[in-house]
Amino acid sequence: MKLSDLRPTPGATKPRKRKGRGIAAGQGKTAGRGTKGQRARSGGVKGPYFEGGQLPLVRRLPHVRGFTNIFRIPFEVVNLDTLAERFEANAQVTPEALRELGLIRNTQRVKVLARGELKKALQVHAHAFSESAKQKITAAGGSVQELPWQRPPRKVR
């Protein structure tokens, strides 16, 4: 059997209705749209937003609250539990090593956060640390080194 031999079972498909092709076709004249009215006209169906002229629900709801902080500085975030899983004891954890493992995409600004426990000593190099992450790394016998980083240029409007 080949793909070209495949056919639908008899009765599974029907020919499509060719509407508006004359009385003899069975779907002539009004073409299944009934008589008169908005839905009988071309382009007469209103969108799902339209509620007959009533103020639509979408417009009755309040606008989205909050704002976007234009001074936000994006960091690539890594947690301690991830470092504990992926690195051996006394390993050097650098942004480049994190990128090779696929934990981050961008090596410009990396921040280490304190989720999870760390039981092995690691030498962690990153651009920023949470205070609790620093404490956990040093308590496990590791070291913390903050790398220099630059603020991204401000976008002038």
N, C-alpha and C positions, 0 to 999 in steps of 0.2 A: 504494500500500500504506500502511495506517495501523497504528499500534501495536496497535489493537484486532483487527487481522486476523492478528497473529502467533500461531502455534500451535506446540507442540513436534511434532517429526516422529513419525509413528505408531510405537509401540513404545518410545519414549524414556521415557515415564512409566508407572508402574504405580500402581494404587490401593493405599493403605496397608493394612496388615494390621490388622484389628480383633480384637485378641487378647482371649480370655476372654469370648466372646459365644456360647458353647454349642457342642456337638459338631458340629452341622451346618456351622458356620462354618469348621471345619478347624483352628482354633487355640483350641478350648475347653479345659475342665478345667485342665490345668497351664499353658496359655498359653505354651508354648515354653520354660518354665523347668526342665523335667525334673521329677524327683520328689524331694522332701525336700531337706534340706541348707540351709546358710546362704543360698546364692544363690537358693533357691526362695522364701524368705520376703520379705515386704514390708520395705523398708529394710534388707535383708540384705547389700547390697554395701558393703564397707568402703572408706574413702578411700585414696588413693595413699600416704599416710603410714603406713598400718597394715601391719605385717610379721608378722602372725600371733601377736602377743604378744611377739615378740623386740624388744629395745630398738631403736627405729628409727634408721636411719643419721643422720638429722638430729640426734637427741639424743646420738649417740655422738661427733659432731664437737665440737671445743672451741668455746666461745662466741666471739663477735666480740671481737677485742682492740682496745685503744686507748681513747680517751676524747674527749669534745667539750669543747674549751676554752671555758668560759663567759665568759672575759675577752677573747675574740677581738673585734677591731674590724674590721668588713668595709670594704674599700676597693674602689672601681671602679679596675681596673688598665688602663693603656694603655702600650704599648711604643714605643720610639723609631722602629722601622721603620714602624709604623703612622702616626706623626706625619710622617715623611719622605715617605710616599706621599700623604697627604691635604692637607698644607699647603704653600703657596708659601713662598719665602724671605722672611725678615723678617716673617712673620705672627705675630699674637698668638694663642697657644694658651691658651684659657681653658676651664674646665669647661663653660660655656654653649656655646662653639663645638664642643666634643667631643660634646655632647648633640645639637646640631643635625645633626651628621654621622652620628649613630647609633652612635658608638663607645662611649658609656656610657649608662646609664639614669638614674642618680642623680648629681646634682652636689654632694652634701654632702661626700663624701670621695673625692678622686681621687689616685691614686698613679701616678707615671711610673717605669717600669722600663727597663733598658738593653739589651733585646734588639734586635739590628740595628745598623746604622750610620746616622749622621746627617751629611750633607754640607752642609746649609744652615743658616744662622743662624735660630733661632726664639726668640721671647720666650715662654717657657712658664710659665704660672701654674697651680700645682696645690697640693694640700694636703700632699703628701709626695713625696719623690724617693729613689730608691736612690742611694748615693754614686757608683756608676759612671755612672748616668744624668746626674747633675749634671756630672761630668767630661766626658762626651761632648758635652753641650749647650754648655758653655762652650768646649770645644776647637773646636767648629764655628763659634764666633763668636756664639753666642746667649746669652741670659740666663735665669736661673732665679729665680722668685719663689715663696716658700712662702706659701700662704694660711692664715689661721687656721682651725682646725676644733675642734669640740667633741666630747668623748667622748660616746658614747650613754649614756643613763641606765642604771645597773645594775639588773638585774632581781632583785628581792628575792623569795626563795622563802618 
